Every structure is written in structure tokens, then in C-alpha cells.
Amino acid sequence: MNSFIELFKANLKMIFREKEGFYWTILMPAFIYVALSVLPIGKSMGTGMEYSNYVLPGIIAMTIMQGGIYGLAYWMVDLKLRGIIKRLMATPIKPWQLATSLISARLVTVLAQTVILTLLGVFAFDAGFAPYSYPGDYTGFAGNIFSTIILVLLGGAIFLCLGLIISNYAKSYDTAAPITSAIGLPLTLLGNVFYPIESLPHSLQVFAKLLPITYLSDGLRQAYLYPFDFNKLSFDILILTVWLIVILLITVKVFKLKE
């Protein structure tokens, strides 16, 4: 347990110490959201609401996805190239301790990203968050907040595990880049992030409905924009839970400490 705690602290410090990491982790998603919110594209999307409202949950989902597939995968590659993995292999640290400490530290970052983007949307663009069913409906408000936390943690864990799997097969940036692009690009374009998947051709809709980010975006959008309705949120949470179980089993099977 002490090894896990120390690894968790070390990983958390490293994440926030690096200026480049801070830029890509916090500032870049905020910049993308601001750019999309000020452009007059909302009406053409047919969302029936201000685009800054509609796209905020999608940007959060995309940021969570990128933090795992790009952020953690490249982080592990960097550790390999600097010889840190080799040194860790000479210690009593178990692969699961490293994996869980990495995921736990980055889940804290994911929650911080969610809070920052939410505050930016609410105060800069008057984006709604967790509306009441009626004045004084604090139970519904709390339900949406709790659902948001659950969705963020589920989505974060899924994509962070996927990042670990990618890093297991990528020995350098050159090998990691095509893998992350091949996975991240379809998730970004087909994942219900920038526009409703109903606007896609039918064949792409079928594919999009298989992606975990689709349900992360949909669940966050439901929690952010509509009064609390557990029946609608439960399906997204269920699909993400199934995805997490599957990806965890794969991660446990394939992830190893190796150069």
C-alpha cells in the first residue's frame, strides 16, 4: 500500500510540474472550447440550443479520451526512452501497482479538467449545468452532479487503461504516433463530440454506437443540459461499465513492465 501511495504522489507531481503537460492538459481543451463557442456554427448543427451549451460535454469527453490515449500512452513511452521503466523493473514494484497509481493520479487530473472546463462554460458562455426540474429541486441537481462524477471516472478509467495497452506495444514515439492516431481520430470524429451522431451516414452511426466515447458524451450531455433522469443516464453508465470491465480484463492480461 505504501508503494502505491508513493507512486501516486510522484505521478501527480510529475503531471503538474511539466509546463508542456499543463498546456496540453488544461489550456488546449479550454482553447478549443472557446474557439468553437465563439464561431457562428451552432445553428447549422441543428442542436436546438446554443452551441457553447451543446459542445461543452463533448469537449470534456474528448479531453478525457485524449488524456488516456495520447497523454498516458506517450507518458509511458517517455518513461521507457529515459530508462525509468528499466529501473522500476529492478525494484519490488508490481506492474499493477504502477498501473493503478498512474490511473489514480490521472483520474484526479481528469476531474480537475472537468471542473475547469465547466466553470469556463458557465461563466464565460452562460452554459447550463445540471438544471433543476423545478425551483428548489436540489435532489435532481445533486443527482446530475453525482452522475457527472461517475461518468467522468468511468470514461477516464476506460481511456487510461487503453493508453496503458497502447504503451505496451509502442517502444518509441514513432510507433506510438500511428497507433494513437488510428484510435483517437475515429473516436474524436464519430464520438458524439461536436455534432449528433444522427447526422452521420447510417453505416457510421452503427460504428459510432459501438464506441465508449459516444456514451460518455451522451451521458455528460444528459447530466449537463437536462433535469436529472436516472433512466436516461443509467443506459450510458451501464455501457461504460461494460466497456470498463472488458478493457480492465485486457489490461490485466497484456500490461507488463518492459522496455
N, C-alpha and C positions, 0 to 999 in steps of 0.2 A: 504493500500500500504506500509506503514511504517513497519507493521508486517512482510510482505513478504520480504522486503529488509533486515531486521534484521535477519530473519530466513535464508535467502540466504547467508548472510555473515557468520553466525555462522556455517552453514553446510559446507561452503567452507573451513573455518579454521579447522574444525574438520577432514576433509578429508586429508589435507596435514600435520596436526600436528602428526598424528599417524605414527610411523616408520613402523609398520607391514603393515598398509594400503598402505603406499608408496611403499613398496616392492611388494605387490601383484598387485598394480595398475600400476606401471611403470616398475619395474625391471623384474618381472616374464615374462610378454609378450615379453620383449626385449630378455631375455634369451632363450625363446622358439624359437623365430625367428632366433637368431644366431645359435642355435643348429641345426635347420632344414636347414639353409643356408650352413653350412659347411659340412653337410653329403652328400655323393655322391648318392643322391636318385632322383635328378631331371630328369635324362634321363629315368628312369624306369616309371615315371609318364606319359610320352607321352604328355607333355605340349608344346613341341616345343620351349622352352625358358629356360633360367637359372631358376632353382627352386627358388632362392632367389627373383627373379622378380615375379614369379607366386604366391608364397605363402605370400608375404607381404600384399596385400589387404585382403587375407583370415585371416591372423593373426590379422589384425586391426578389421575386422568384428567379429572375435571370442572374442577379447578383449572387444569390445563394448557390446556384448551379455553377457559375464561373469560379466561385471560391473553392469548390471541390475539384472540378475537372481541370481547371487551369492552375489555380493557386496552390493547392496541395500537391498536385502531380509534379509541377515544376519545382516546388519546395523540396520534395523528396529527391528529385534528380540532382538538385543543387547540393544536397547533403551527400549524395554518392560521389559527385565530382570533387568535393572538398575533402573526401576521405573520412567524413564523420560516421557514416554507416559502418565502415570497416572498424573504427574504434569502438562503436557501440556493440559490434559483434563479439568483441573481446571482453565484454562486461556480462554480468549475470542478467541483464535486461532481457525480458522475453519480448518476442515480436508483438504479442497482444498488448503489452504494457506501452510500447511505443505507439502502436496504432490507436489505442483508446485515449492516450494522453494528447496525441495530435488532434484527434477528432474533438475531444472535450474542449481543448483550448480554442479551436477554430469555431466551435459552436458558440462560444462566448462572443467571438468576433462577429459571427452571423447575427446574433441578437443585437449587437451594437449597430451593425449596418442597418438593420430593420428599423430600429428606433430613430436613427439619424435621418434616413430617407422618409420615414413617416412624418417626423417633425418638419422636414423641409417641405413636404407636400401640404401639410396642414397650414403652416404659417406663411409660406411663400405663394401658394397657389390655391389656398382655401379648399384643398382636397378633403373629402369626407373621410372619417374613420369611425368604424363601429357605431353606426347610428342607433338611436333609440327606436323601439317600436312605437313608443308614445312617451310624452314628457314624464320623466321620473322612472323610466324603465331601466333601473340600474342592474337588474339581473341579466337582461339581454345584453347590455353594454359589457358587463363582466364576461358573459359567455363568448362574445366576439373576441375580446382580448385574450381570453384563455385559449380559444380555438386558434387564434393567430400564433400564439407561442407554440402550441402543439404542432401546427403546420410547419412553422419555421424550423423547429427542431427535427421533425421527421425529414423534411426536404434537405436540411443541412447534413444530416447523418447519411442519407442516401448518396448525395453527390460527393461527400467527403470520402466515403467508402469507395466510390467509383474512382476518385482521384488516387487512392492507395492502390487500387487494382492496376490503373494505368501506369503508375510509377514502378510497379513490379516488373513491367515488360519494357520500360523505357530506360536505357542506360545513359542517354545524353539528351540535350535539348533538341538535337536534330531528329532523334527518333520519337521524342515526346510530342513535338510540334504537329506532325501529321495525324497522330492518334487523337490528340486533344481537339484538333480542328474538325476531324471527321465525326467526332461525337458531339462537340459543343455547337457546331454550326446548325445542324438539324434541330437540336434542342432549342436553340435561340429562335430560329425562323418558324418552327412548327409548334412551339410550345405554349401557344395561347398568351404570349407575352405582349406583343404590340397590336394585335388585332384578333378578333374572334376566329376560332378555327372553322366556324361555319362558313367563313368567306373563302376557305380553301377548296380546291377541287376535291371531289368525293374520295378519290384514292388516297390523297394526302390527309384527309380528315381521318380515315381509318388508321393510318400510320400515327397521326398525332395523338389519337386516343390511346395509344399504347405507351406513350411517353410519361414518365413521372412528373416532369415539369408542367405538363398540361393540367394535372390535378392540383399541383402546388399553386399555380397561377389562379385556377378557378376557385380553389378554397380560400385563398387570400382575398380575391376579389369579392367573394361572397361575404367574408368577415368584415372587410373594409367598407363596402358600399351598401350593404343591405342589413335590415334588422336581423337579429340573431335567429337562426332557424337550424336547429341541430340536424334535422332530417336532410337538409341540403348539404351541410358541411360533413356529415358522417360518411357519405359516399367517398368524398375526396380523401378524408382521413383514412378510410378503410383501404383504398387503393394504394396510398402512400405507405401504409403499414405493411401491406403485402410486398410492395417493392423493397422496403427496408429489410424484411426478413430474407428475401431472396438474395439481395446484394450483400447482406451480412454473411450468409452461408458461403457465398462465393469468396468474399474477402477472407474469411477464416481459412478456407481451403487453399487459396493461392498466395496470400501475402506472406512474404518471408523477408527477413533481414539479409540482404545480399547486395554485393557490389554490382 
